[in-house]
Amino acid sequence: MSLMDTPRANRLHIGIFGKRNSGKSSIVNAITNQDVALVSDVAGTTTDPVYKPMEIYGIGPCVFIDTAGFDDVGELGKMRVDKTKLALDKTDIALLIFSDHDIEEELSWINILKEKEIPIVPIINKADILENPEDIIARIQSTDSELTPIIVSAKTKDGIFKIREEIIRLLPEDYEFKSITGDLVQEGDLILLVMPQDIQAPKGRLILPQVQTLRDLLDKKCIVLSATTDKLEEALDSLKNPPKLIITDSQVFKTVYDKKPAESKLTSFSVLFANYKGDIDYYTKSAKIISELTEDSRVLIAEACTHAPLPEDIGREKLPRLLRKKVGEKLQVDIVSGNNFPEDLSSYQLVIQCGACMFNRKYVLSRIERARVQNVPMTNYGVALAYLNGILDQIDLK
């Protein structure tokens, strides 16, 4: 990904759901006016969900999630349907495809989508060959009178423009993503970024949260100075006035806190993303549970990335070490990565999520809600590290 690209996690996620061979992939191609999805007359061509970043006029940066048919059969088919259901957690708007008069399964999916509060665009495809589509419309509206089905033909592209119009109408209120730095900074403020370039940092590049935060600050017309941790004191000495805000890596929170000017606010990239992508209030409340953990407790650490573990990895090495130092060496710490997040969290006393720069906000919130429903506290790396360092009450969260 180049620095000019919008990260996939920051794009509107549009899920396409329907039966096998209903024309889901053809709909994607028709909307984007490109052959971005594999099309075949053979049912079940799409297996795992396919994520395709696009730029659509009037919508902007988005991701189309082309899913397997929810009528798939057999053991492998069940696995595909399970993957389709998992895609719901990342879906901001759902395109639900109808292609024949047998729509019982589609109607049940309306209820599934409504339960997850996902806006629905019902699409009746194959208008060039389908007879009496009005009957399908009547049945859809008998399930939900507020739905307005769109009749289209992916083959002839008739009615396709109406899909784009309906997506725009249903855009979530927070689609124009809020600022990463929120109200912490204003135009003209001097901001110091403290960014250790250790083994965790990709050679020749900055990590994604650093890049996005830097862009956010530049968009706000802030004055930005960057330094590595070992050059912090020199950077501060070079300034006529102390920085309004210091943003650092959570791993060096305590080091920076001990050296920062009293008048400078302090936060971390991970804490900023806790507010940007998740629920900072729930994270903060949950972090204080750390003091109640015992050696018999069980903690889950959830990484968004599926990278190969490195020495001194924050999630796999540093956090478990700090937790065991505070709680006891027998504390059980489990680690999952990518989309591997347990449905049942009841055996855990705490979940610690990474900054989640690779996930969209809806997916992070779905994880938080899963934890909240099961009465399991959930926090994130930055907030947990601030608490473990005894400075959670001294940093700026939002």
N, C-alpha and C positions, 0 to 999 in steps of 0.2 A: 504493500500500500504506500503510495506517495503522500507527502505532506499536504498535497492539494486535494486529496480525497477526503470525503466525509466518512468517518469510521462507521462500519456496519451497525454497531451498537447504538449510534446516534440517528439512525434512519427510521422512518415510519415502517413498521412491519405489517405487511398485508398478506394474510394467509388465504390460500385457495383450497376449499374443501368440497368434496363431492365423491360420487361413486367412480369406480374404474371406468375409463373410456367415456366419461361424461363431457370431456373437452376441457379439463382444467388447464393442461399445458397449452392448449390452443388459445384459451382465453388470455393467458399470460402473454403469449406471443402477439396476440391481436392488440392488447392494451399497450404494450411497449413498442409495437410495430417492428419487432425484431424477433429472430428465431433464437430466443434465449432458453427455451425449454424443449426437451426432446418430445416429439409428437409421434405416435404410432397408433395403428388400428388395433394393435394387440392390447387387450386389457391388462393393466398392472405394469405398464412400462415404467412408471415412476415408483420407486421403492422407498428409500429413505427420503425425508423432506429435503428439497433442494432450495438453497438460499441464494437468490440472485439479486445483488445490488443494482439499482437502476436510478436514473434521474428522469422523472416524469413532469412534463410541463403542467404547472398549476399545483402540483403536489410537492415537487422538490425531491431531495434524496429519499429513497425508500428501498425496502427489501421485499421482494415477492417470495413467499414460502409456498412452493409447489409441493403438495403432499400426496401421499399414496391414497388410493381409493379406500373410503371407510367401509366398503362392502367386501374387502378382500377376505379370502377364505384360507383354511388350512393353518398349520402351525406357523409357517413363515408369514402367511397373511395376517395372522393375529399379531405377530411382532411388528409388522408394518403399520397396522392400525394403532398399536400402542405408541409408535413413534409419531403418528399423525396427531394423537391426543396430546402428546408432550409439546407439540408445536403450538398448541393453544396458549401455553404460558408465555409465549413470545409474541403473540398476535395482537396488534392494535386494532385492526379492522379485518373482518372476515368476509370473503366472497364465497357464498354458498351456491354451488352449481346444481341446477335441476336440468335433467335432459330427457326425461320420459314421464309417464303418468304414474309410475310406481314410486311414490315419494315418501313412504312411511319413514324410511331411514333418514331422509333429509329433514323431515319434520321433527324427528327426535333430536337432530343436531341443532335445530333452532333453540330447543330448550337447553341443550348443553352450552351453547354460546351465550344465551341469556343469563344462565347461572353464573358464568364467568364475566358477565357485564362487557362482552365484546360486541361492538356495533356490527350489524349484519347487513350485507348487500346481497339480497336474493337475486340470482341470475338464472333465467330460463334460457338455456342454450339450444342450439340446433333449430332455430326458428325457421330455417330454410326447408326443414323436413318434418318438423313436429306439428301434429294436428291439435287444434283446440287448446292452445296454451292458456286461454282464459280460464279453463277448468283448473289448471294448476295454480293460477293466481288466486282463485277463490279459496282453494284449500289452504294455501299459505296464509292468507289473510284471516282465515278462520282460526288459525293457530295464533297469529299475532297480527291484529288489525293495523298496527303501526308500520308494518313492513310494506315496502313498495317494490315489488318484483320488477326486474328489467328484462325485457325480451330481446335476445341478441342472437346473432349467428357468428360464431368465431370464424366460420369458413368464408362468409361474404363480408364480414366486419360490420354488418348492419347493427346499429344500436350500441356499438362498443364505446362511443364517446360518452354515452350516458353513464357508463360504469365509472369513468373518471370523475364526472360531475358529482356522482353520489359519494364517492370516496372523499372528495373535497368537502362535501356537506357534512360528512360524518367525522371529519378530522377531530381528534381529541383536543380539548381546550389547551392542554399543555404540550401540544405537538411542537410548537415553537419552543424548543427546549430552554429552560431557565438557565441563567448564567451559572457557571461552575462556582464562581466566587461570590455570587449573591450580592448582599449589601455590605460585604466586608470592605470593598474598595470603591473609590470614585475616580473620575477623570483627574489626572495629574498626580495621583498618589504614587509614592516611591515604594516599590515592592521588591523584596529580596527573596530569590529562590535558592534554597540550599539543596543541592542535588549530588549525593555521593555517586561517583562513577566507579562502582565496584564490579564484582563478578556478575551481579544480578543485572547490570545495565548492558544492553546489546551493544557490541562494538560498533562505533561510528554513528550511533543513533541515540536519541533520548527515548525513554519509555512513553507509551501513549498518554498516560495521565499528565505527564510533564508537558508534552506537546500541546495537549488540549487546554491545559491551564494557562500556558504561555499565550496561546492564541486568544483566549478569553480576556486576559489582561491587556493585550495589545488592542483588542476591539474596544475596550473601555478607555483607551488612551492613557493607560498607566505607564509609568516609567519603571522599567524592569531591569534588575541587576541579578546576575546569576553567579554562583560560586559553589565549589565543592566544600564538603564539611571541613577539610583541613585548611581552607582559605577563608573561613568564616570571619575570624577576627580581623584579617587584613581587609576584607571587603567592608566590614563595619567601620574600620579606621579611615577608609578612603572616602567616606560619606561626610558631607557637611552636616546633614541632619539624619537622625535615625530613620530607618524605614517605617512606613505606616504599618506594614504587615510583612511577616516572614513566613514563607511556605516551605516546608521541609519534607524530607522523606521520614515516615513514621519511625523507621529503624534508628534514627539519630535524634529523636524527639528530645531526650534528656540532655544530650550534649548541646543542642542548639538552645534549649530553654535556659540552661545554666549560663550561657554566654550572651544572650540577647539583651538589648537595652530595655529598661523597665517600661518605656513608653511604647515599645513595638508590640503589636499583637502577634500571636503565633498560632499557626494551624499546620496541617499536613495535607499532602495531595490525597491521601486515603480518606482523611476526615472530610475534605471537600467533596469527594465522590460519594461518601456515605450520605451526604445531604442531597447531592445531585441525582444519585441513582436510587437511593433507598429511603429509609425513615430514620432520620438522625435521632429523633426523640426516643424511639424504641431501642435503637442501638445504644444510646447513652444509658438509659435505664437498665438495659440488659447487661452492660459491661460491669455494673456494680455487683452482679451476681457472682463474679469471680471470687469475691471475698467469702462467699458461702460455700464454695466448692471444697470437697474433701478428696482424699486419695481414692475413695470408692466412686467418685464421680466419673462421668464420661463426657468428653468434649468432641464436637465435630468441627473440623476446619475444612471449609469449602473454597477451593480455588476455581477461578473462571478459566484459567489457561490450562492446557494439557501439555505444558513444557516438560522436558526432561529435568529431574531434580538437580540442582546445583549445590555445591557446598555453601553452607550458611543461608540456604533458602529461607525466606521469612516465614512461609507457611509450614514448611516441613521440618525446619530446624529451630529457628529463633523463637517463634511463638510457643511451640511445645516446651522448649527449654525454660523460657520465662514462666510459663504456667506451672511447670513441675517445681521450679525453684520456689514459687509462692505457695503452692498447694501441697506438693509432695511427689516424690519420684514415681509412685505407683499410679498416678493419675493416668487414665486411659485417654489417649488422643487419637481419633480416627481422622483420616484425610481422604477427601474425594476431590475430583477435578472435572472440569468441563461441565457437561449436562448431567453428570452422575450425582444427583441429589436425592437422598432417600425420601420416599413417600411418608414413611413412619419415622418420626423424630422423637417418639416418646421415651426412648431409652437414653436420650441425651439431656444433660443439665444445662448445656450451653452450645450454641452454634456460632462460629466465627466465620463470616464471609469476607473474602478479599475485597478490594476496591471495586471489582466488577466492571472494569473499563471495557471488557469484551462482551458484556451483556447489555441489552436494552433495559430501560428503567422498569418496564412492565414485568419483565421476567424476574428482576430482583425483587420487586414488590410481591410477586406471586410466591417467592420463597419465604419472604417475611410473613406473609399471610398464612402460609402453611405452618410456620413455626408458632405464630400467634394463636391459631386455632387449637393447636396441640399444647398450648401453655408452655412452650419451650422458649426461653430467652434467646435472642439472636443479636449479635453485634457485628462489627467489622474490624479488620486489622488495625486501622488507625486509631479507632476509639478504644479498642482493647489495649493497644500498646500505650496509649496516653494514660489509661487507668493503671496499668501495671507499673508505669513510671511515676505514678503519684501526681500527675499534672493534669488530669482530665478536667478538673475544675478551673484550671488556669489558662486553658487554650480556648480559641474562638471556634465554635462549631458551625455557625451559619450567620 
